[in-house]
Amino acid sequence: MVNEAHATPHSSLVFIHGSGASSRIWQAQVDHFGTDSAFSIDLPGHGERPDTLPQEVSVSNYARVTHEIIFQELRLTAPIIAGNSLGGAIALTMALEYASELSGLILIGTGARLRVHPSILEEAKKASVVTYRDWAACNAFDDMNKLDEIRLPTLIICGADDRLTPVKYSQYMHDHIQGSTLCIIPNAGHAVMTDQPEQVNQAIDEWLLMLSDKPQ
């Protein structure tokens, strides 16, 4: 029996982590939506996935690899792509490059441009090649002038206290992605999905149910 409180009538959910993180950051979401319909993936060089990428990559390169994981490895059909920070940039890029293969977007603590403070880049360089690669890809990312091309159903979630990708980033995306839904979560920062997992899950639930109520 399907639990209608968090049914996913349209598609599977794929969760993409941010810089230096792994699929484990989405555990509360996978637990909530269930492993039959929710998938959190490791980007190359993160978590349990071997690194197959060069030292310098773009968000578009990450999007291509993510597309391969979703459609060739997991063999999903028309999923909804959810991402935090770098993962959100990947989701946006996929919406622009592979829109016909997707059912929707969930952008969580991210932005259409992700400039990184030089001090963070310096610290990342000391941490590891992969972490620096992540942050450098973010720093070069800029889709601000392409958002009006997106026609997929889109949910935008941001922690009210997010300092890395502040609320104004989410507001900008909401203003420029036609028909998008914006949800600001109080008492949460950049990792809003771990700071307030129940509120994030509820926001996704309500959005999915709203989509299911729309005429097909």
N, C-alpha and C positions, 0 to 999 in steps of 0.2 A: 504494500500500500504506500502510495506517495504521500509524503508529508507536505501539505500545501503551504505550510508556513515558510518553507524554504525550497519550494519546487523550482526547477530550472526548465521551464517548458520550451524555451527557445533553443538551448544549446548547452554544451559543456562550458565550464569556466576554467580558464588557464591563467594562473597567477605567476607573474614574473618579478623577481626580486630586484633590488637596487644595488648600487656600487658596494663591492666588498662583502655582500651578504650571500645568502643561499636560499634554497627552497624552504628551509626550516622556518623562515620568518613568517610563513603563511600557515603554520600549523593550525591556528585557531579557525582559519577560514576553511581549510580542508576538513577539519573535524566537524564543522558546522554543516557544510554543504554535502559532505560525504565523498568517499573516494571514487564512487561511480560517476560523479558529475563534476568534481573539482580536482584539478591537477596543478601542482606547483612544480616548476621545473628549475633545474640548475643551469645557469649559463656556463659555457665552456670555461674551465679553470676554477669553477666555484663548486662548493659542496662535493658531491661524488662524481661530477662529470669531468673527464679529462680535458685538458686545454688543447684545443685544435686551432687556435687563432694566433696570428702574429702579434708582435708587441704593440703595434699601433693599429687600431681599428676605429671605425665610425659606428654611430648608432645604427646606420643602415646595414652595416656588416652584421651587427648583433641581431637585427631584425631578420636578415636572411637565414642565419643559423637557427633562430627561434622558429621561423616558418618551417624549416626542415624537421626540427624536433616535433612540432605539433602535428604536421601532416604526414611525415614519413615514418617517424618513430611511434608516436601515440596514435596516429591514424584517426584523428578527430575530424568531424565534419562541422563546418560553420560554427566554430567556437566563439565565445565572448572572451576577449583578451583583457586581463586586468594587470596593471603594473604600478609599482611604487618607484618614484624617483627615476633612475636610469630605466627601470622596467616600464615606467609610464612613457618615457621617450620612445622606447622600443614599440610599445603599444600604439602610440601615435603614428610612428613610421609605418607600422604594419597596416594601419587604417588607410594610409595614403597609398601604399604600394600593393596591398593585397585585399582591398575592400570587399571585392566580390566573394571572397572566401570566408568572410567573418560575419558574425551576427551582431556584434556590439563591442563597446569599449567601457572599461572602468578605470579611470585615471585617479590614482591615489597618491597624494603628496608628491606632485610632480609639476611640470610646467612645459610650455611650448618652447622655452629657451632656458637652458640650465647652466648659466655662467657659474664657475667655481672659483672661490677665493684662492689666490696664489698660495696662501699658507696651507690650505687643504691639499693642493696639488703637491706641494713639497713634502708634506707628511706622508701622502700616499706613495710617493716615489720611494720613500724609505721603507714603507711597509712591504710592498711586493710589486712585481711586474703587473700582475693581474689587477690589483687594486688601483694602481696608477692608470692603467689602460682604461678602466671603468670611468674614473673621474675625468680623464682627458677626453674621452668620448662625449661625456656630458658637457664639458666645457665648449666643445665645438658644435654642439647640437643647437639648431635654431629652426623651428617650423612655425614661427609666429605668423608669417604671411601666407601659410598654407591651410590654416584651420578651417577657413570657410569652404574648403573642398571636401571636408568630412561630412558624410551623410549617414553614418552609422548611428544607431541609438547610443548615447553616451551618458554615463554617470560619472560625475567628478566629486571626489571626496577629499577633504583637507582638514587636518588638525588645526584648530583655532590658534594654537601656540607654535605652529611650524615656523622655524626660523630659516631653514634651508630653502624651502619652497613655500614662501608665505601665501596667505590667503589671496593676495592680489594676483598671484600666478593662476590660481584656480578660477578666480573671477574673470580674468582675461580669457581663459579657455571657454568658460561658460558663455561669455558675451559673443564669442566668435564661432562656436560650434553649434550649428542650427539644432534646436530642439533638445539641447543637453539639459541635464538635471544637476544642480549643485547642492552638495550637502556639507556643511561645516560642522565638525565634531568638536564640542568643547572639551577642555582639559586634556588635550592631545597635541603631540608634536609631529615631527616628520614621519616617524614610524607609527602613524595613527592606528594601523591595523593591529599593532601589539599593545599600544597604549590604551585603546578603547575597543577591543575586539568585538564585544557584543554590539556596540553601537554601529560599528562598521558593517557587521553581518546583517544587522537589522536594515540598514540603509540599502544594502544590496538586495535583501529579500523584498523590500517594498518596491524597489525599482524593477526587479524581475516580475513581480506580480502586476505592476503597471504595464509592462510590456505585454504580458500575457492577456491583459484585458483589451489591448488595442486590436482593432479589426485586422485580420491577416490580408 
